[in-house]
Amino acid sequence: MTLSFALVLGGCQSLAIHHDNAMSKAQEATSNIPQHPFEYIHQKQKRPVVALVLGSGGARGYAHIGVIQVLEEYGIKPDFIVGTSAGSIVGSIYASGKNAEQLREIALDMKVGDVRNIKIAKKGFFDGDKVQDYINQQVENTPLQKLKIPMYVVATELKDGKRVVFNQGNTGQAVRASVSIPSMFIPAQIQGKEYVDGGLVSPVPVNVARDLGADIVIAVDILAQPLYTETTNIWGLFNQNINIMQNKLAAEELKNADVVIQPDLREKAHIFDVSERQQTMQSGVDAAMQQLNKIQTVFNAKDPSKKALKNLQVQN
């Protein structure tokens, strides 16, 4: 399933926007997602809207950093980011203004104790307070709507299984909701409702990006591939059940992406193993490099003016 850097990294469902006027809570949505929030890019800048979609995948989330590193090096800047679970962690910190090198340093410096605290309860044994506080510390308590890059965090409303998208309010709280694995994390409480892992309903939330008006969607899929999952023990079988379900869901959404980046991340121990952070980040670099030609082709087709992509010159 999906967690956060050391623990978390280590049919149409309705979209809802959650508002927040104070950092203590993310207010419950009262309206649907705004129509065409990035239309000004078409009108004023005369170029396509670019979205970066970062999927769920537990400790494999470190690979997102490697992908961002390559995109950054080649001048590919998203107009907005959509993240679920592990992708919401990396995405929110990146959206706050951190560059790829800073993300790498944060990932390597982080300790399990920075984001994990055990609290035995009927609905789980990890309290998400530390995850929330850690994210807010990294983004300097900036609410979602004020991040430097617009950020959309996907979570699941526990009661009815509805996909919910946070884009305003307490950044750490939204991420906490997105990474709250049922039965492991105590569900996040927001305005009287319980929220759990966004990967349950949208492990690679491409459709959210399309609903927001993205013309070009670059999606990063870090899900475990069932073919490489260990199934000789109970933990492996548990992982495999989740992997199969999430891959089925992701496959449908990935059809709507323009570019899909899939780092080669084969399970070596278990999904929460974060001992090989450097290697995981490098897998993201390698996978992104392999897709540069595809990225250039997509931009050439959708952006004849070359206003959206200036620095990418791929050598064939």
N, C-alpha and C positions, 0 to 999 in steps of 0.2 A: 504494500500500500504506500501511502505517501506521508512524509514527516517534514522536518525543517533542518537546515544546514547540518548540524551534528546529529540531531535526532531525526529531524524532519527531512533534511537533505540526506544525514547519518542515521423522431417525433418532435416536436418543438416544445421546449419548456419555456415558461414565461421569464422575461428579464425584469428585474426590479432594481431600482437605484436607491441606495441607502444614504440618507443625508445626516449630517452631524455638525452641530454648532459648537460643540465642546469636545476636547480630546478624551473625555471620560467615556463617551458612548458614541456608537454609530447609529443614528436615528433610523427608524424603519421607513421603508419607501412609501410614498404616497402617490407616486405617478410612475408611468412607464419610462423607459429609457428615452432620452431626447432624440428627436428625429434629425438625422444628418448633422451630428455635432461637429463634423470636420468639413462641412461644405465650404467654409471660408478658404480652405486650401485650394479647392477647385477654382473658386471665384477670384481670389487675389493672387495666388501663386501659380495658377495654371499648370498644376501637376497632379499626379495620382496620390492618393492617401496610402501610406505604408504602415502596416501593423506588424508587430513582432508578437508571436504567440508562444508562450513558454509553458510546457506541459508538466504534468505531475510525474513523480518517479522516485520519491524518497532520496536516498543518498546519491542517486545518479544526477540529482539537481546541480551538482558541481559542473556538469558538462555544459550547462547553460552559460556559465562564465566563459568557457572556451569559445563558444559560438559568438557571444557578444564581442569578445576580443577580435575575432576575424571581421565581423561586420563593422566594428569601429575602425579597424585598420584600413578597410576599403571604403570608408566614407558612407556607409549605409546607416542612416539614422531613422529609426521608426518615429512616426507621428504619434503613435500611442502603443501601449503594451497591454496585453491581456495575459494574466497568469493564473494558474490553478495550483494549489498545494505548493510543492517545492518551487514551481515556477512563479508563484506569487511572492515568495521570499526574495529570490534573485531579482525579479522584475521590479519590485517596490524599491529595493535599495538602488538599483540601476536608475530607476526613474527619479530618484531624489537628487541625482547629479553626479553620482560616483561613476568613475570610468572603469574599464575592464581591469586595469592593474590594481585599482583600489578594491574592487570586488574580490580579486584573487587574494590580496592581503587579508581582507576580512575573513574569507573562507579558511585560510590557513591558520589564522590566529584564533579562531573561535574554538571554544572548548564545549564539551557536552553540557557541563554545568551552567553555561551561559543561557541555555534555552530549555533545560529540562529540570522540572521539579516534580517529585512524586507526591501524589495526594490520592489516597485510596478512597474511592467513592463507588456508589452503585453503578454509575455509568462510565467509569474509566479509572485509570490510575495515574494519568499524567495531567497536571493542571497546566493550562496554556498561558498562565500569567507571565512566565519568563519569556516565552516566545513573543508575546505582545510587547513586553517592555524592551526586549532586545531589538526588535524591528523599529520601534519608536526611537530608540537611542540611535540606531544607524541612520535613520532619516531625519534626525534632529527634531522629532515631534512635529513633523510637517504632515498635515492632513492630506488625504489622497488628492483632493481637488486642487491642491497647491504644489504638488510635486512638479518638477521641471518638465517631465514627460507625462502626459495623461496616462493614468494607470487604472486598470480595471481588474478587480480581484473576484474570482469565481468561487462560490461556496454552495453548499447544499442545505436547504432548509429541512431539518430532520423530520418534522411532523408529516409533511406531504411529499417530500422528495423533490421539491422544486429547485431548479437551478436559480441562484440569485447572484447578481453582479453588484459588487460594491464599487463605487467610484467617488464617493465623498466621505469625509469624516475621518475617524481614527484609523490611520494606516495599520498600526500594529494589531488592532482589534479585528480588522477585516482579514488580515493574513492569518491571525490566530484561528478564525472561523474556517478559513480555506484549508488549513493543515490538520484540522481536528479529526483524526481517524476514529471512527466509531469503535467503542469498546476499549480503545487505548487512551485517547484523550477524552476528558470530560467535555461534552459539547459546549461551544461558545454561546454565551447568553447575550443577545442583543435585542433590546426593547421587548423583552418577554418571550422571545422566540429562541429556539435552539438551532445552531448551525454546525455542520460537520464538513468533512473533507470534500472539496469541489471535484476531486477526481472520481467521485462516485457517479456523477452524472455527466461530466465533461472533462475527461482526462487531458485532452488537447483542445482547448476551447476556440477552435477556428470559427465556428458559427457565430460566436459573440463578436468577433472581429468583423465578420461580414455584416452582421446586424448594425454595427456601428458605422458602416460605410467604407470599410477598407477596400481599396482597389487592388492592392498588392498585399498578400498575406504570406509572411515567412513564418512557418511553424516549426517548432523544435519538439520532436517526439523522443522522450527519454524512457518510455515504458519498457519494462522487462519483456523480452521476447520469450513466449512459452517454450519454444524449441530449446532454449539454453537454460531453462530453470530446473534446478535440482528437485527431483520428486521422490527421493528415497526415504524421506522422513516426514514427520507431521508438519514441521515448519515449511518445508518445501512444498508440500501439498497445499497448505494454506496460501502460500504465495502464488502457486500455479492457478488456483481458483480465481484469485483476484486478477492475475495477469491475463487470463483468457477473457474475462468479462471486460476489462478495461481496453484491451486491444480491439475487441469487437466494437465498442463504443467509439474509440479513436479512429478506427478505419473509416467510419462513415463521415466524420468531420474532416478528416485529412483529405478527402476527395475534393473539398472546397478550398484547399490551400493552393497557392501558386508555387511555393517552394516548400518542400518538406526536408528538414535536416534531421537525420536519425543517427546519432553517435553509436558506435559499436560498443555496447555496454553489456557484457555477458556476466551473469551472476557467478561470482567466485565463492562467496560465503553465504551471505544472506542480504536482504534488501537494505538493511540498516548499517552495513559495513562502510565506514568512512575512512578506512586506513589508507586508501590509495587516492587521496584527493587530487594530487598532481596529475596522476594518470587519467583520472576521470575528466579533469579539465582539458587535458590534451586530446582526449577522444572527441570533445566538442570542437576543438580547433580543427582536427583532421576532417571531421564530418562537414564542417562549414566550408573548408577549403575545397572539398569535393563538389560542392554545390555552387561555386562561384560562377561557372559558365551558365548554369540554369538561371541564377539570379540575374546575370547580365542580359540573358535572352528575354526574361520576363520584363525587365525594366525597359529594354529597347522596344518591346512590343506595346507597352502601356504608357510609355513616357517618351514619345518621339522628340520632344523639346529638350530632353536630357537635363531637365531642371531638378529631378529628384535624385539623380545619381551622377555625380561628377567625377569621382575618383577611381571608379572601378574599371580597370583595364586588365582583363584576364588574358594571359598569354596562352595560346592554343598549342 
